[in-house]
Amino acid sequence: MLGLVLPSYDLPALARRLAGRGAAPEDRPTSDREASVAAVLRAPPGGGDAEVLLIRRADNPEDPWSGHMAFPGGRRDASDASLLATAIRETREEVGLDLARHGEVLARLPDVPAVVRGRRLGMTIAAFVFAIRPEGEALLAPNHEVAETIWTPLGAIARGDGRTIFPYDHEGVLLQLPAVTVNDHVVWGLTFQMLHELFETLHAE
């Protein structure tokens, strides 16, 4: 995805690389609505590159990202003490992973504005990177909001495997948006942008 490629994308190497980078700041008051997602990493059973968890959102006419590839996450509730708490709660609700018990937060990526059909929603999305411990992986249990879950090697995406273009018709103008294909699904838009932010953080000197 980027010109610079790391020697290794195994989980210990990524955790060391993220240490001291993209530290989670305190939540600041904002007039925007807020949401957060979790980019969950695991060490695969056979070793090698860390894998990142992606979900395919269930088809829902009320969901502006219906059917999209995404990270687990959602809007902040009034009861959430922080955006980090939102990411942990939403991941537990959507896919059954309890990141508070079985995960470790590694970094907070730069926030991104939520965009639907080329228009900003007045909502900011925070993305947190987590490492999940092996005992937590067996708890994966998607709810009705999730049509599919996929663990995919992060290094392959970083090296450019599956790189593609997503043609998007925006008000009669055909845009060629950067994207990546994962298990025959196209990852584009906000999730692709967050992956880009993750690689920017990992590859920063």
C-alpha positions as CSV (number, residue, x, y, z in Angstrom):
1,M,0.0,0.0,0.0
2,L,2.9,2.3,0.7
3,G,6.4,2.5,-0.8
4,L,8.1,1.6,2.5
5,V,7.8,-2.1,3.6
6,L,8.8,-3.4,7.0
7,P,11.1,-6.4,7.3
8,S,8.5,-8.2,9.4
9,Y,4.8,-7.8,10.0
10,D,4.5,-10.4,12.8
11,L,2.6,-9.2,15.9
12,P,5.6,-8.6,18.2
13,A,7.3,-6.5,15.5
14,L,4.2,-4.5,15.0
15,A,3.7,-3.9,18.7
16,R,7.3,-2.7,19.0
17,R,6.8,-0.4,16.0
18,L,3.6,1.1,17.4
19,A,5.1,1.7,20.9
20,G,5.2,5.4,21.5
21,R,3.5,6.1,18.1
22,G,0.0,7.2,17.9
23,A,-0.6,7.2,21.6
24,A,-4.3,7.5,22.6
25,P,-5.0,11.1,23.5
26,E,-7.6,12.2,25.9
27,D,-11.1,12.6,24.3
28,R,-11.7,16.3,23.7
29,P,-15.2,17.9,23.7
30,T,-16.6,18.2,20.2
31,S,-19.8,19.3,18.6
32,D,-19.6,16.4,16.2
33,R,-21.2,13.1,16.7
34,E,-18.6,10.5,17.6
35,A,-17.9,6.8,16.8
36,S,-14.9,4.5,17.1
37,V,-13.7,1.2,15.6
38,A,-11.2,-1.5,16.6
39,A,-8.5,-2.7,14.2
40,V,-7.9,-6.1,16.0
41,L,-4.6,-7.9,15.3
42,R,-3.7,-11.5,16.1
43,A,-0.8,-13.8,15.7
44,P,-1.9,-16.6,13.3
45,P,-1.8,-20.1,14.6
46,G,1.0,-21.1,12.2
47,G,3.1,-18.0,12.8
48,G,4.0,-15.4,10.3
49,D,2.4,-12.0,9.5
50,A,-0.1,-10.7,12.0
51,E,-3.7,-10.9,10.8
52,V,-6.3,-8.1,11.0
53,L,-10.0,-8.7,11.6
54,L,-12.4,-7.3,9.0
55,I,-16.1,-7.7,9.0
56,R,-18.7,-7.5,6.2
57,R,-21.6,-5.5,7.5
58,A,-25.0,-7.1,7.1
59,D,-27.4,-5.7,4.4
60,N,-29.5,-3.1,6.1
61,P,-31.3,-0.2,4.4
62,E,-31.0,1.9,7.5
63,D,-27.2,1.5,7.6
64,P,-25.3,4.0,5.5
65,W,-22.4,1.5,5.2
66,S,-24.7,-1.5,4.5
67,G,-22.7,-4.5,3.1
68,H,-19.4,-2.7,3.4
69,M,-16.1,-4.2,4.6
70,A,-15.2,-2.6,7.9
71,F,-13.7,-2.8,11.3
72,P,-16.0,-3.6,14.3
73,G,-17.3,-0.4,15.8
74,G,-20.1,2.1,16.0
75,R,-21.4,5.3,17.5
76,R,-20.5,6.4,21.0
77,D,-23.2,6.0,23.6
78,A,-23.8,8.5,26.4
79,S,-22.8,5.8,28.8
80,D,-19.4,5.3,27.2
81,A,-16.6,6.8,29.3
82,S,-14.4,7.4,26.3
83,L,-14.1,6.5,22.6
84,L,-11.8,3.7,23.6
85,A,-14.7,2.3,25.7
86,T,-16.9,2.6,22.6
87,A,-14.5,0.6,20.5
88,I,-14.4,-2.1,23.2
89,R,-18.1,-2.2,23.7
90,E,-19.0,-2.3,20.0
91,T,-16.5,-5.0,19.3
92,R,-17.9,-7.2,22.1
93,E,-21.5,-6.6,20.8
94,E,-20.7,-7.1,17.1
95,V,-18.3,-10.0,17.1
96,G,-18.1,-11.3,20.7
97,L,-14.5,-10.4,21.4
98,D,-13.9,-8.9,24.8
99,L,-10.9,-6.6,24.2
100,A,-11.0,-5.4,27.8
101,R,-10.2,-9.0,29.1
102,H,-8.4,-10.5,26.2
103,G,-6.8,-7.6,24.3
104,E,-4.2,-4.9,24.6
105,V,-4.6,-1.5,23.0
106,L,-1.5,-0.6,21.0
107,A,-2.3,2.8,19.5
108,R,-4.9,5.3,18.5
109,L,-4.8,6.3,14.8
110,P,-5.6,9.8,13.5
111,D,-9.3,10.4,13.7
112,V,-11.2,10.5,10.3
113,P,-14.4,12.3,9.4
114,A,-17.3,10.0,8.5
115,V,-18.3,10.3,4.8
116,V,-21.3,8.8,3.1
117,R,-21.8,9.2,-0.7
118,G,-19.2,11.9,-0.8
119,R,-20.7,14.0,2.0
120,R,-19.5,14.5,5.5
121,L,-22.0,13.4,8.2
122,G,-20.7,15.7,11.0
123,M,-19.3,12.7,12.8
124,T,-15.7,11.9,13.8
125,I,-14.4,8.3,13.9
126,A,-11.6,7.2,16.1
127,A,-9.7,4.0,15.3
128,F,-7.8,2.0,17.9
129,V,-5.4,-0.8,17.2
130,F,-5.6,-3.8,19.5
131,A,-3.6,-7.1,19.9
132,I,-5.8,-10.0,20.8
133,R,-4.5,-12.8,23.0
134,P,-5.1,-16.4,21.8
135,E,-7.7,-17.2,24.4
136,G,-9.9,-14.4,23.0
137,E,-9.9,-15.6,19.4
138,A,-12.2,-18.6,20.2
139,L,-14.9,-16.2,21.4
140,L,-15.6,-14.8,17.9
141,A,-19.4,-14.8,17.7
142,P,-20.9,-12.3,15.2
143,N,-24.3,-10.8,15.9
144,H,-27.0,-9.8,13.4
145,E,-25.2,-6.7,12.3
146,V,-22.3,-8.7,10.8
147,A,-22.7,-10.9,7.7
148,E,-19.1,-12.3,7.7
149,T,-15.8,-12.1,9.6
150,I,-12.4,-12.4,7.9
151,W,-8.9,-12.6,9.4
152,T,-6.4,-11.5,6.7
153,P,-2.6,-11.0,6.8
154,L,-1.7,-7.4,7.3
155,G,1.7,-7.7,5.6
156,A,0.1,-8.8,2.3
157,I,-1.9,-5.6,2.2
158,A,1.1,-3.5,3.1
159,R,3.1,-5.1,0.3
160,G,0.4,-4.3,-2.3
161,D,-1.3,-7.6,-2.7
162,G,-4.9,-7.2,-3.9
163,R,-4.4,-3.5,-4.7
164,T,-7.2,-2.3,-7.0
165,I,-9.5,0.6,-7.9
166,F,-13.1,0.9,-6.8
167,P,-15.2,2.8,-9.4
168,Y,-17.7,5.0,-7.6
169,D,-20.4,7.2,-9.2
170,H,-20.6,10.4,-7.2
171,E,-23.4,12.6,-8.5
172,G,-22.8,11.6,-12.1
173,V,-19.0,11.8,-11.8
174,L,-17.1,8.4,-12.0
175,L,-14.4,8.4,-9.3
176,Q,-11.6,5.9,-9.3
177,L,-11.0,5.3,-5.5
178,P,-8.0,3.3,-4.1
179,A,-9.0,0.0,-2.7
180,V,-7.8,-3.5,-1.8
181,T,-9.4,-6.9,-2.5
182,V,-9.6,-9.3,0.5
183,N,-11.1,-12.7,0.0
184,D,-13.0,-11.5,-3.1
185,H,-14.4,-8.5,-1.1
186,V,-13.3,-4.9,-1.9
187,V,-12.2,-2.8,1.0
188,W,-12.5,0.9,0.2
189,G,-13.7,4.2,1.6
190,L,-13.3,4.8,5.3
191,T,-11.9,1.4,6.1
192,F,-9.2,1.7,3.4
193,Q,-8.4,5.2,4.8
194,M,-7.9,3.7,8.3
195,L,-5.7,1.0,6.9
196,H,-3.6,3.7,5.2
197,E,-3.4,5.6,8.5
198,L,-2.2,2.4,10.2
199,F,0.5,1.9,7.7
200,E,1.5,5.5,7.8
201,T,1.9,5.1,11.6
202,L,3.8,1.8,11.3
203,H,6.2,3.1,8.6
204,A,6.9,6.5,10.1
205,E,10.6,7.1,10.8
